[in-house]
């Protein structure tokens, strides 16, 4: 990652009132055009420092536990300085606001001002809130670093997010990065759609864990069964309580809807 170029005057004016003098340092290196892809910048006072977030495959599944990969370069430009850099990562609903603030403080203010900005299932969109650090290494004034964010879950119904990543030195903004990510909705399906009575039907899901299926058939009422889906996305739906005929299945997990499918019991 090599963030560079300058912010437009209009963008600088719009952000400075919310973030103050410290943030203005970072804006001097912010991109002039807000692209649809990943972008980032480094504060002029902290040259050589970068941060970048990555999502393997380019998408995440809502309702499941996820992590993002973090990587960058840390540089200490003052001899003998061993102060750690701190990391911040915010998961933002891109349909509420498509771009991160280029500063940590500005992002905090944005989260307060814009209702629904938090795309995570937790109370705060800060999945890393300066709880992770980059520590100085003896004899290495600069080095590459990498790691994972803390685990988080994207709320079902969110279609796309922006991962906003920050590096700070005490209270100074050092570098930031924003990564747009497509969100896939959680879903289960029955494959194949026909099974002999008493045998378990095969279910494929893009989430893992405990799943509940509510099965209904005209004239037969409804049945509720629970089963587990492995980390590979496969599960077995018991049919011993189901009579022969065509059933409609609705899947849920932890109160989240996972879609529906049809099952024929022979």
C-alpha positions in Angstrom: 0.0 0.0 0.0 1.4 3.4 -1.0 -1.2 6.1 0.1 -0.3 9.4 -1.4 -1.7 12.6 -3.2 -3.6 15.5 -1.7 -7.1 16.2 -0.4 -9.3 18.7 -2.3 -9.9 22.0 -0.6 -13.6 21.3 -0.3 -13.0 18.0 1.3 -10.5 19.5 3.7 -13.0 22.2 4.8 -15.8 19.7 5.3 -13.6 17.5 7.6 -11.5 20.0 9.6 -14.4 21.4 11.7 -15.1 17.9 13.1 -11.6 16.6 13.6 -9.5 19.6 14.7 -5.9 20.4 14.2 -4.5 16.9 14.7 -6.7 15.5 12.0 -5.7 18.2 9.5 -2.2 16.8 9.4 -3.6 13.5 8.0 -5.8 15.2 5.5 -2.8 16.7 3.8 -2.0 13.2 2.6 -5.6 12.0 2.0 -6.6 11.0 -1.6 -8.1 13.8 -3.7 -10.8 11.5 -5.3 -12.8 9.1 -3.2 -12.6 5.9 -5.3 -14.9 2.9 -5.0 -12.0 0.6 -4.2 -9.6 0.6 -1.2 -7.8 3.9 -0.4 -5.6 5.2 2.4 -3.2 7.9 3.5 -0.3 8.6 5.8 0.2 11.7 8.0 3.2 13.8 6.7 4.6 13.9 10.3 4.8 10.1 10.3 6.3 9.1 6.9 6.7 5.4 6.2 3.8 4.2 8.3 0.9 2.4 6.5 -2.1 0.2 7.4 -4.2 -2.0 5.1 -7.2 -4.3 5.7 -7.8 -7.4 3.6 -10.8 -9.8 3.3 -9.9 -13.1 1.7 -12.4 -13.7 -1.2 -13.6 -10.1 -1.1 -16.9 -10.8 0.7 -18.2 -11.6 4.2 -21.3 -13.6 5.3 -23.6 -11.7 7.6 -24.6 -13.3 10.9 -21.3 -15.4 11.1 -18.2 -14.7 13.1 -15.6 -13.0 10.9 -12.1 -11.4 11.1 -10.3 -9.2 8.7 -6.5 -9.3 7.9 -4.5 -6.3 8.9 -1.1 -5.5 7.6 1.2 -2.5 7.1 4.6 -1.0 7.9 5.6 0.7 11.2 8.4 3.3 11.3 9.8 5.1 14.3 11.5 8.3 12.9 12.9 9.4 16.3 16.0 7.6 17.6 15.3 5.8 20.9 11.5 6.1 20.6 9.8 3.0 21.8 6.2 4.3 22.1 3.8 1.7 20.6 1.4 2.5 17.8 -2.3 1.6 18.5 -4.8 0.2 16.0 -8.5 1.0 15.5 -10.9 -0.8 13.2 -14.6 0.3 12.6 -17.1 -1.7 10.6 -19.4 0.8 8.8 -22.7 0.3 6.9 -21.8 1.7 3.4 -25.4 2.4 2.6 -25.5 4.9 5.5 -22.1 6.5 4.6 -19.9 5.1 1.8 -16.6 6.5 3.2 -14.6 6.4 6.4 -13.4 9.6 8.0 -9.6 9.8 7.4 -9.0 10.3 11.1 -9.8 8.2 14.2 -11.5 11.2 16.0 -13.4 12.0 12.9 -14.7 8.5 12.7 -15.8 8.6 16.3 -17.8 11.7 15.6 -19.2 10.3 12.4 -20.4 7.2 14.4 -22.2 9.5 16.8 -23.7 11.8 14.2 -25.0 9.1 11.8 -27.6 6.7 13.2 -27.3 3.2 12.0 -23.6 3.6 10.9 -22.5 0.6 12.9 -22.8 -2.5 10.7 -21.7 -5.0 13.4 -24.0 -6.9 15.7 -22.3 -5.5 18.7 -23.2 -2.2 20.5 -20.2 -0.5 19.0 -18.9 -0.7 15.4 -15.3 -0.5 16.8 -14.2 -4.1 16.4 -10.7 -3.0 17.4 -10.7 0.1 19.7 -7.0 0.7 20.3 -6.9 -2.6 22.1 -4.2 -3.9 19.7 -0.7 -2.4 19.4 2.3 -2.4 17.2 5.3 -2.5 19.6 8.8 -1.2 18.8 11.4 -3.8 18.1 15.0 -3.3 19.4 17.4 -2.5 16.6 14.5 -2.2 14.0 13.4 1.3 13.4 11.1 0.1 10.7 9.4 -3.3 9.9 6.4 -4.9 8.2 3.7 -6.2 10.5 0.5 -8.2 10.1 -2.3 -9.8 12.1 -6.0 -10.3 12.5 -8.7 -8.1 13.8 -10.8 -9.2 16.8 -13.8 -11.4 15.8 -17.0 -9.6 14.8 -20.4 -10.3 13.2 -22.0 -8.2 10.5 -25.8 -7.7 11.0 -28.0 -9.6 8.6 -29.7 -7.2 6.2 -26.5 -5.1 5.7 -25.6 -5.3 2.0 -22.2 -3.7 2.0 -19.7 -2.4 4.5 -16.6 -0.3 4.7 -13.8 -1.4 7.0 -12.2 1.7 8.4 -8.7 1.1 9.8 -6.5 3.5 11.8 -3.0 3.7 13.3 -2.4 6.2 16.0 0.6 7.4 18.0 -0.7 8.4 21.5 -3.4 10.9 20.2 -1.9 11.7 16.8 -3.3 10.2 13.6 -0.6 8.3 11.7 -2.3 6.4 8.9 -5.7 5.2 7.8 -7.3 2.8 5.2 -10.8 2.1 4.0 -11.8 -1.1 2.4 -15.3 -1.6 0.7 -16.6 -5.2 1.3 -19.6 -7.0 -0.2 -21.8 -8.7 2.3 -23.5 -12.1 1.5 -26.7 -12.8 3.4 -26.9 -16.0 5.5 -28.8 -18.7 3.8 -29.6 -22.5 4.0 -30.9 -24.8 1.3 -31.9 -28.5 1.1 -29.8 -30.5 -1.5 -31.3 -32.7 -2.9 -34.9 -31.6 -2.3 -36.2 -35.1 -1.9 -35.6 -37.7 0.9 -36.9 -41.0 2.0 -39.0 -40.8 5.2 -36.9 -41.4 8.3 -33.7 -40.4 6.7 -32.0 -37.1 7.3 -32.1 -34.5 4.5 -28.8 -32.8 3.6 -28.7 -29.1 4.2 -26.1 -26.6 2.9 -25.6 -23.3 4.7 -23.1 -20.4 4.4 -23.0 -20.2 8.2 -22.1 -22.7 10.9 -23.6 -23.6 14.3 -27.0 -24.4 15.6 -29.8 -24.1 13.1 -33.6 -24.3 13.7 -35.9 -25.4 10.9 -39.7 -24.8 11.0 -41.4 -27.2 8.6 -45.0 -26.8 7.6 -47.4 -28.8 5.3 -51.0 -28.1 4.5 -53.2 -30.1 6.7 -50.4 -31.4 8.9 -49.5 -28.3 10.9 -45.9 -27.5 11.6 -42.8 -29.2 13.1 -39.7 -27.5 14.5 -36.4 -29.4 14.5 -32.9 -28.3 15.4 -29.6 -29.5 14.0 -26.0 -28.4 13.6 -24.1 -27.2 10.6 -20.4 -27.8 10.5 -17.7 -25.3 9.7 -17.8 -26.7 6.1 -21.4 -25.6 5.8 -23.1 -29.1 5.9 -25.8 -30.3 8.2 -28.4 -33.2 8.5 -32.1 -32.3 8.9 -34.0 -35.1 10.7 -37.2 -36.2 9.1 -38.5 -38.9 11.4 -41.3 -36.7 12.7 -42.4 -35.8 9.2 -45.1 -37.5 7.3 -44.9 -38.2 3.5 -45.6 -35.2 1.3 -44.3 -31.8 0.4 -43.0 -29.6 3.3 -41.9 -25.9 3.4 -38.8 -25.2 5.5 -37.9 -21.9 7.1 -34.4 -21.7 8.7 -33.3 -19.5 11.5 -30.1 -19.1 13.7 -29.9 -17.0 16.8 -33.1 -15.2 15.8 -31.7 -14.4 12.3 -33.6 -15.6 9.2 -31.6 -17.9 6.8 -34.2 -18.2 4.1 -36.4 -21.1 3.1 -36.6 -24.2 0.9 -39.0 -27.0 0.0 -38.6 -30.7 0.9 -40.4 -33.7 -0.5 -40.6 -36.7 1.9 -41.2 -39.9 0.1 
